């Protein structure tokens, strides 16, 4: 009996040791997960390419989900600015009977932490952290450019600032409900249902912005170069 108990104890100890050793070995899933995080971080440092992909996705969803009878959509606007640069690029502007919406799109992966009053927010992927400028601060400059072009006499209500995260795993943002995933923000836009602008007023504002949009390729390239210089 004592011999049997002794053998059982030895077997249990060996099982515990074996499980401990196996637990320290990376599985294929862990490897792929780690590799994915590294890829995400690499893509974080390629913001233009990834950002354009996110903006295109949002633009497609806006066209699909917003009724063209009430909403006019502009994407990738380049407008004159009085901020740090002579121009400012706006991802999406929606001119509707129910208000004007200014959308900033971020295609960052991982977890996003931020507060509406913080100058910088944080992207966390695995154990890696990257800071980025508060997108609502960016949108403030965008809205100022829009206000100058439209003119206070034609604005019947404040332009609404919204931020879309297309690729984030989790959003931990406080102090505002105006940031969210693509379909959350589109739902929020559709919740504005009280008419403010007539069809004529809506289209007049839309045409103003179309006319102000800078389409010269060289000026667009210069803007992108200046933005990168500011970042680094």
N, C-alpha and C positions, 0 to 999 in steps of 0.2 A: 504493500500500500504506500509506504513512504517512498519507494522507488518510483512508483507511478506518479505520485504528486511532484516528485523532483523533476521527472521528465516533462510533465505538463508545464511546470514553472519555466524550464529551459526553453520550451517551444514558444511560450508566451513572450519571453524576453527577446527571442530571435525575431518574432513577428513584429514587435514594437520597434526594434532596431531597423528592420527592413523597411517598414512603413516610413520611418523617419528619413532614411536615406533616399527612398523613392520620392518623398515629398519635396526634397531639395532639388530634384532633377527637373529641368524645364520641360514641360510637355510641348507638343506641336502647337496646341492652342495658345499657350503662353508665348511661344516664339512668334507666331503669326500676329498675336496681339501687340507684342513689343515692336515687331517690324512695322505694323500698321501705325503705331504711335510715331515711330521715327519718320515714316513717310509723311504723316500729317505735319510734323514739325518742319520737314523739308518744304512741304507745300505752303506752310505759313510764311516762309521766306520768299515765296513766289506769289505775292498778293495780287498782282495784276491779272495773271492767267486764271487763278482760282476765283478772284473777285468777278471777272467777266462771266465766268460760268454760272456763278450764283445769281448775278444780275439778269442773265438771260433766262434762267429758270423762273425767277420772280416775274419778269415781264410776260412770259408765256402764261403763267397762272393768272395774272391780272387780266389779260385779254380773254382768258377762258371764263373767269368767274365774275367779272364785272360787266353789267349790261351796257352795251355801247350806246343805248338810247339815253343814258344818264351820265356816263363816265367817259372822259377824254384822257388818254394815257400818253405820257411822254417819257421816253427812256434815254438815259445817258445824255442829259442836257449839259452843255458847256456855256456858261453865262458870264458876262462881265461881273467883276467883284471889286469891292473896296477893302477887302480883307488883306491877309498876308500875301496873297497872290492877286494878279490882275484878273484872273478867271477862277471860277469855281465849278466843279463837276458835280451834278446831281444825278443819282442813280435813277430815281423815278419820281415823276410829278403826276398826280391825278387831279384833274379839274372836273368837278362834278356839280350837279345841281344841289348837292348836299354839303358842299365845302371843298376846300383845296387841301390836298394831302401831299406832304413832302416825305419821301421814303429813302432811308439810307439802308443799303443791304450789306451784310457782313457774312462772308462764307467761311468763318472760322469754325474749326472742329473742337472737340473736347468740351470741358465745362467752362462756362463764362460767368465770371463774378464781377459785379459792379453796382454802383449806386448812382442815381441820377445826378448827385452833386459832386461826385468824384471826377477829377480831371482825367484820370486813367482807370481803365478797367483791366481785368486779368483773364487771360486764356490759360487753362490748365489742361495739359495732356500728359497723363501718367504722372511722373515726378517733375515734369518740366513746366515752367511758367513763362509767359510772355505778356508784357504790358502793351496796351494799345489805347489810343486816344478815345475818350468818351464819344461815341457816335452821335449823341445828342448835341454835344458841343459843335461837331461838324455840321449837323443839321441846322444849328442856329445861324451859321454863316450862310448856308444855302437859303434859308427862309428870308434873310435880310436881302439877298440878291433878288429873290422872287418878288418881295415887297416893292423893291425899287423899280422893277420893270412893270409890274402890274399897276402900281400907284395906289395910294391909300383911298382915293375916291372910288375905286372900283372894288376894293376889298370890303365885303360885308361882314366878315368874321375872320378871326385869326387863322393863319395857315397852320394845319395840324401836323406836328412832327411825329413820325413813326420810324421804328428801327426793326428790320427783319434779320434774323439769323437763320440761314438756310441749312447749315451743316452741323450745328452745335448738338452735342449729346444731352446737355443739361444747361438750363439758364437759371442763374441765381442772382437776379437783378432786383434791387429794392428801390423804393421811392417813386416808382412809376409803373403803369401797366401798359405803356405805349411801346414796349419792346417785346418781341416774341417770335415764334416760328411763323413761317410763311402763311399758313392757313389761319392761324390765330389773328394775324394782323389784317388779312383780307376780311375776315369775319367782323373785325372791329370797324373797318371802313364801311362795311355794309350796314352796320348798326346805326350809322348816321343816316337818318331817314326823313328828316324835316327839310323840305326844299328851302334853299337860301337864294340861289341864283336861277334866273330864268334861262331857258335854252340859249337865248341871244347873248345874255351876259356871260354864260359859261363859255360859249364858243368864241366870244371876243377875247376873253382872257387866254384861252387856249391858243388862238392865233397870234396874240402878242408874244407868248413864250416861244412859239415856233419861229417867229421872225427874229427874236433875240438870240436864238440858239446859234452858237458858233460852229460851223461845219467845216471850216478850213482845216485840212489834215495837218498842215505844218503847225498851226496854232494848237491843235489838240496834242500833238507830240510834244510841243514846248510846255504845255500845261503838265503833262505826265512827268516830264523831266524835272520840272520845278517842284512837283509834289514829292518825288523821290529824294530830291536834294533837301527838302524840309525834314523828311523822315530820318535821314542819315547825316 
